[in-house]
Amino acid sequence: MSKPAKPRLRILLGAEIALGPGKADLLEAIARSGSISAAGRELGMSYRRAWNLVEVMNRSFRSPLVETLTGGAGGGGARVTEFGVDVLARYRAMETKAAMAVAAEMKALARLMVGANEA
């Protein structure tokens, strides 16, 4: 079964991707699980990869998007900050607006692509 063609929004800060679809998915997974490692596993990435993505996001914004929690008897964890929740919501809104803005062009382009569903 072929996949639908769709645009993907990435926010660049210099040469780095400050926020994109994968990082947004990672933020949502951290919010659900309370853990960077669990979020990484859920998304099929290593802890190191997930941690590196969190570090890029945190240094790209004025305040951290993710805070790590110190360990104890039950271990540590992580949480998406209130600032991170706001950034994520704004990014998801931008994705929706961008997709709507280019919907007609995407439909036409999809007709020209190999294996893409026409929307």
Backbone as numpy.savetxt, mean C-alpha at the origin, in Angstrom:
# Nx Ny Nz CAx CAy CAz Cx Cy Cz
-7.72 -17.52 -17.05 -8.56 -16.34 -17.05 -7.67 -15.09 -17.05
-7.99 -14.14 -17.89 -7.17 -12.94 -17.99 -7.52 -11.94 -16.89
-6.57 -11.07 -16.64 -6.72 -10.07 -15.58 -7.18 -8.75 -16.19
-8.01 -8.01 -15.47 -8.40 -6.69 -15.99 -7.24 -5.72 -15.90
-7.12 -4.87 -16.91 -6.10 -3.83 -16.88 -6.59 -2.71 -15.97
-5.69 -2.18 -15.16 -6.07 -1.07 -14.28 -4.86 -0.21 -14.00
-5.09 1.08 -13.80 -3.97 1.96 -13.47 -3.54 1.75 -12.02
-2.28 2.08 -11.72 -1.76 1.97 -10.35 -1.08 3.28 -10.00
-1.47 3.85 -8.90 -0.98 5.15 -8.46 0.19 4.98 -7.50
1.29 5.67 -7.79 2.45 5.67 -6.90 2.82 7.11 -6.61
3.11 7.39 -5.34 3.51 8.72 -4.90 5.03 8.67 -4.70
5.75 9.42 -5.51 7.21 9.44 -5.44 7.70 10.61 -4.61
8.75 10.35 -3.84 9.47 11.39 -3.13 10.91 11.22 -3.57
11.33 12.05 -4.51 12.62 11.84 -5.14 12.54 10.55 -5.95
13.51 9.68 -5.75 13.55 8.41 -6.49 12.79 7.29 -5.77
12.38 7.53 -4.52 11.70 6.49 -3.74 10.18 6.58 -3.90
9.57 5.42 -3.84 8.10 5.37 -3.81 7.69 5.53 -2.35
7.15 6.71 -2.02 6.72 6.98 -0.65 5.49 6.16 -0.31
4.60 6.02 -1.28 3.36 5.27 -1.06 2.85 4.78 -2.40
2.46 3.52 -2.43 1.91 2.90 -3.63 0.96 1.79 -3.21
0.47 1.04 -4.17 -0.52 -0.01 -3.86 -0.02 -1.05 -2.85
1.21 -1.50 -3.01 1.75 -2.51 -2.10 1.93 -1.98 -0.69
2.42 -0.76 -0.58 2.61 -0.16 0.75 1.26 0.11 1.41
0.27 0.54 0.62 -1.07 0.75 1.17 -1.65 -0.58 1.68
-1.46 -1.64 0.90 -1.91 -2.97 1.34 -1.21 -3.39 2.63
0.09 -3.09 2.71 0.86 -3.42 3.92 0.32 -2.65 5.13
0.03 -1.38 4.96 -0.55 -0.60 6.07 -1.86 -1.23 6.54
-2.71 -1.62 5.60 -3.99 -2.24 5.97 -3.76 -3.56 6.70
-2.79 -4.34 6.26 -2.49 -5.62 6.90 -1.92 -5.41 8.31
-1.09 -4.40 8.49 -0.57 -4.09 9.83 -1.71 -3.66 10.74
-2.62 -2.85 10.22 -3.77 -2.42 11.02 -4.62 -3.61 11.46
-4.78 -4.60 10.57 -5.57 -5.79 10.90 -4.87 -6.69 11.91
-3.55 -6.88 11.72 -2.84 -7.90 12.49 -2.11 -7.36 13.71
-1.80 -6.06 13.70 -1.02 -5.50 14.80 0.43 -5.96 14.78
0.91 -6.38 13.60 2.26 -6.94 13.51 2.81 -6.75 12.10
4.07 -6.28 12.02 4.71 -6.16 10.72 4.98 -7.55 10.13
5.45 -8.47 10.97 5.76 -9.81 10.46 4.50 -10.54 10.00
3.42 -10.44 10.76 2.16 -11.09 10.35 1.62 -10.45 9.08
1.73 -9.13 8.97 1.28 -8.44 7.77 2.08 -8.89 6.56
3.40 -9.00 6.74 4.26 -9.48 5.66 3.88 -10.88 5.22
3.67 -11.77 6.19 3.27 -13.15 5.86 1.95 -13.15 5.09
1.00 -12.35 5.54 -0.31 -12.28 4.88 -0.15 -11.88 3.42
0.81 -11.01 3.15 1.01 -10.50 1.79 2.08 -11.26 1.02
2.63 -12.32 1.63 3.61 -13.15 0.95 4.98 -12.51 0.83
5.35 -11.69 1.82 6.69 -11.07 1.80 7.40 -11.37 3.10
8.71 -11.28 3.05 9.51 -11.53 4.24 9.35 -10.39 5.24
9.70 -10.68 6.49 9.68 -9.63 7.52 10.61 -8.50 7.11
11.79 -8.85 6.59 12.76 -7.82 6.19 12.17 -6.91 5.11
11.52 -7.48 4.12 10.91 -6.68 3.05 9.82 -5.78 3.63
8.97 -6.33 4.48 7.90 -5.53 5.09 8.48 -4.41 5.94
9.50 -4.72 6.72 10.14 -3.71 7.57 10.77 -2.61 6.72
11.44 -2.98 5.63 12.04 -1.98 4.74 10.98 -1.06 4.14
9.85 -1.61 3.75 8.77 -0.78 3.21 8.23 0.18 4.27
8.09 -0.30 5.50 7.64 0.57 6.60 8.65 1.69 6.82
9.93 1.37 6.81 10.96 2.40 7.00 10.89 3.48 5.92
10.69 3.07 4.67 10.57 4.04 3.57 9.36 4.94 3.81
8.24 4.34 4.15 7.04 5.15 4.40 7.27 6.12 5.56
7.83 5.63 6.66 8.01 6.47 7.83 8.96 7.65 7.57
9.99 7.43 6.77 10.91 8.55 6.51 10.40 9.48 5.41
9.39 9.06 4.67 8.85 9.87 3.58 7.80 10.89 4.04
7.27 10.71 5.23 6.21 11.59 5.72 6.67 12.34 6.96
5.99 13.43 7.27 6.37 14.30 8.40 6.23 13.61 9.74
5.36 12.62 9.84 5.17 11.83 11.05 5.14 10.36 10.64
5.47 9.46 11.56 5.45 8.03 11.21 4.04 7.54 10.87
3.98 6.63 9.91 2.71 5.99 9.57 2.51 4.73 10.41
3.63 4.14 10.84 3.60 2.91 11.65 4.50 3.12 12.85
4.01 2.71 14.01 4.81 2.72 15.24 4.99 1.28 15.69
6.20 0.97 16.14 6.44 -0.36 16.71 6.23 -0.27 18.21
5.76 -1.35 18.77 5.48 -1.43 20.21 6.52 -2.32 20.86
6.98 -1.93 22.03 8.00 -2.72 22.71 7.43 -4.05 23.17
8.30 -5.03 23.19 7.88 -6.37 23.57 7.67 -6.51 25.07
7.03 -7.54 25.43 6.77 -7.88 26.83 6.49 -9.36 26.86
5.69 -9.78 27.80 5.34 -11.20 27.91 4.67 -11.69 26.63
3.82 -10.85 26.05 3.10 -11.23 24.83 3.82 -10.82 23.56
5.01 -10.24 23.68 5.75 -9.80 22.50 5.42 -8.36 22.15
6.04 -7.87 21.13 5.83 -6.49 20.69 4.68 -6.41 19.72
4.88 -5.65 18.71 3.86 -5.49 17.69 4.04 -4.17 16.99
3.05 -3.80 16.23 3.08 -2.54 15.50 1.66 -2.05 15.32
1.56 -0.75 15.11 0.23 -0.20 14.84 0.37 0.93 13.83
-0.68 1.09 13.05 -0.76 2.21 12.13 -1.20 3.41 12.95
-0.44 4.50 12.88 -0.76 5.69 13.67 -2.00 6.38 13.12
-2.54 7.30 13.89 -3.67 8.10 13.43 -3.28 8.84 12.14
-2.05 9.36 12.12 -1.53 10.03 10.93 -1.50 9.05 9.75
-1.06 7.82 10.01 -1.00 6.79 8.98 -2.38 6.44 8.44
-3.37 6.37 9.32 -4.75 6.11 8.90 -5.23 7.21 7.96
-4.90 8.46 8.30 -5.29 9.60 7.47 -4.59 9.54 6.11
-3.29 9.28 6.10 -2.54 9.18 4.84 -3.11 8.06 3.98
-3.40 6.91 4.58 -3.95 5.78 3.84 -5.31 6.12 3.24
-6.16 6.77 4.00 -7.48 7.14 3.50 -7.36 8.12 2.32
-6.45 9.07 2.43 -6.24 10.04 1.34 -5.70 9.33 0.09
-4.79 8.39 0.29 -4.24 7.65 -0.84 -5.32 6.83 -1.53
-6.13 6.11 -0.76 -7.20 5.29 -1.36 -8.20 6.18 -2.11
-8.50 7.36 -1.57 -9.39 8.30 -2.27 -8.76 8.76 -3.58
-7.45 9.01 -3.56 -6.74 9.41 -4.78 -6.77 8.29 -5.82
-6.60 7.06 -5.38 -6.67 5.91 -6.30 -8.02 5.87 -7.00
-9.08 6.03 -6.22 -10.43 5.99 -6.78 -10.64 7.11 -7.79
-10.25 8.32 -7.42 -10.41 9.46 -8.33 -9.58 9.29 -9.60
-8.37 8.80 -9.45 -7.51 8.60 -10.62 -8.11 7.55 -11.56
-8.60 6.45 -11.01 -9.21 5.39 -11.83 -10.45 5.92 -12.56
-11.25 6.71 -11.87 -12.44 7.28 -12.51 -12.05 8.25 -13.62
-10.99 9.03 -13.40 -10.56 10.04 -14.37 -10.07 9.41 -15.67
-9.50 8.21 -15.60 -8.94 7.58 -16.80 -9.74 6.35 -17.24
-10.95 6.18 -16.74 -11.74 4.98 -17.02 -11.96 4.76 -18.51
-12.36 5.79 -19.23 -12.62 5.63 -20.66 -11.34 5.26 -21.41
-10.24 5.93 -21.08 -8.98 5.63 -21.74 -8.49 4.23 -21.39
-8.70 3.80 -20.15 -8.30 2.44 -19.75 -9.11 1.40 -20.52
-10.39 1.65 -20.70 -11.24 0.70 -21.44 -10.73 0.57 -22.88
-10.41 1.70 -23.50 -9.90 1.68 -24.87 -8.53 1.00 -24.92
-7.67 1.30 -23.97 -6.34 0.71 -23.94 -6.42 -0.80 -23.69
-7.34 -1.22 -22.82 -7.49 -2.65 -22.52 -7.83 -3.45 -23.77
-8.57 -2.84 -24.68 -8.92 -3.53 -25.93 -7.67 -3.82 -26.78
-6.61 -3.06 -26.54 -5.38 -3.21 -27.32 -4.37 -4.14 -26.64
-4.69 -4.60 -25.46 -3.74 -5.40 -24.67 -4.01 -6.90 -24.84
-2.93 -7.66 -24.80 -3.02 -9.11 -24.87 -3.50 -9.64 -23.53
-4.53 -10.45 -23.53 -4.99 -11.12 -22.32 -5.70 -10.25 -21.31
-6.03 -9.02 -21.63 -6.75 -8.16 -20.68 -8.23 -8.25 -20.96
-9.00 -8.27 -19.89 -10.45 -8.23 -20.03 -10.88 -6.84 -20.45
-11.88 -6.79 -21.30 -12.46 -5.48 -21.59 -13.45 -5.16 -20.51
-13.34 -3.95 -19.97 -14.22 -3.54 -18.88 -15.50 -2.96 -19.42
